[in-house]
Amino acid sequence: MAGRRSQFRLPGLRTWVDNIKNELSREAARQIVTDLKIIGPWYTGEFEKAWVVRLGDVRIRGEVPALPFSKRRLTTNIAPTPFVVPKPRGRKSIFYTIGNRMEYRDLAMDLVPGRVAENKRNSAPKDWYRSYIEGGNLRMTLEQSTKRVSDDPKIKGFKR
């Protein structure tokens, strides 16, 4: 019997692990978008409302035009508006794409210069997006999401 491998099986383990991955992905997407809505520009609220989460590795187009100046209203409400994180179907591993649908998103995210200028009211600090991604806040959000999901009773206890 040399060379023959013994197999060790735990019925239901793969489903349990897939559920953990999917639940963690969903929770992380929800928290990341909430963070981006809070720390990003909210001058009129248009940009904040344009954050979306899509299932899969998809392209999110910047296709929503800004309101004309005559119709813009300053907002004092900086609480994030509700949004939907799609629930995965099936047990296969899922991916989420997070993006903003505003035409001017690159400007609002400081990926191109021009949003921050002297004598201009800025509702988010310069380079807020890069600071979130590269400065450790994204990592902290992922750690918090992992802890939150791992504390979920349906995730904690493996039952075949």
N, C-alpha and C positions, 0 to 999 in steps of 0.2 A: 503494500500500500504506500510505498514511498512516492512522494511527489503529489499525492492527492491532498487537496486542501479541505479542511473541515469548514463548514459554513456555520456562522452564528447569526441567527435571525431574531429580531424583535418585531413581532407583528405590530404595525401601526406607527413605528418609529419615523419612517419617512414622512407620513402624513403630519405627524406632530411637528417635526422639524420644518416642513413647508409652511405649516400654520404660523410658526414662530417668525419665520422670515417674512411672510406676507403681512402679518400684524405689525411687525417692526417697521417695515417699509411704509405702511399706511400711517402709522403714528408719527414717524419721522417726517414724512411729507406734510402732514397736518401742522406739526409744530414749526417746521422751517417756513412755511408760507405765513403762518401767524407772525413769526418773528419779522419776516420781510415786510409785511403789511404795517407793523408797528414802527420799525426803525426807518423805513423808506420815506420819501417825500409824500406829504399829504395835503398840499396846498389847497387843492380843490376836491380831493378825494377820488378823482378819476383814476389815477395811477394805482392807488391802493385797491380799488375795486376790480382792477384788471388782472390781478394774479390768479392763475389757474393751475390745476393739477390734472394731468391726463394719464390714463393707463398706457403703459408701453413706452418704448423709446421713440417718441414722435416729435415732430417739429411744431413749435407753437409760434405762429406768425404774429408779428406786430402789425395788426390790421385795424385796430380801433383808432379812429382819428380823434384828436383833441377837440373839445367843444370850442366854438368860436368865442373870442374874448367877450363879446356882448352877453353870452349865456353862462359864462363861468361865475361861480359863486365860491367865495372862500369858505372853508369848512372849519368849524371849531371842534367838530367831533373827530377825535383821533382813535376811537375804538374801532378795531378791525371789523369789517363787514363779514357776514357769514359766507362760507364757500364750501364746496363739496370735494371730498377726496373719494374718488370712485372705489367701490368695494370690488376686490378681485373675484373672478368667477373661476371655479375649479381650484385644484390644489397646486398647479404648477407655479414656479417662482414668477413673481411679478416685478415689474419695473414701473416707476412713476417718472414723469417728466414734469418739471415745475417751470413755469414761465410767465411772462407778463405780455398782455395782448396790445398794449398801447403802441402807437407808431413811434412815439418819442422815447421808448423805453431805454435805449442806449444812452440818451442824454440824461434821463432821470436817474439811471444807475451809475452815472459818471464814467461810463465806458468811452464816451467821447466828451471832449471839453465843452464847457459853455453853460452848465447849469448853475454853478457857483460863481458869483461875481460880487464885487463890492457894491454897496448900496442896493442890494437885491435881497428880498426876503427869501431866505432858504429854510425850508422846514425839515431838512435832514442835513447832517454834517457832510462835508466833502468826502468823497470816496467811501460812503457808508456801506455800499454793497461789497466792495473789495475787503473792507475791514471786517465785515461779517464772515465772509468766506475764508479769508486768510488769517484773520486775527484771533481765531480760537473760538468764536461764538458758534460757528457751525459745528465744530467738534463737540463743544459742550452740549449743544442741542441734541446731537446724535447720542451722546452718553446718557442724557436725561431720558430720551425716548427709549433707549435700550433698558434702562432701569425700570421705567414705567411699565413696559411690556412684560419684563421678567417678573414683575410683581402681580401680574394678572393671574387670578386663580386658575383659569382654564389653560394657561400656559405653564404654570408652575408644576402641576402634577401630571406626569406622563401616565396615561392609562391606555393600555392596548385595546 
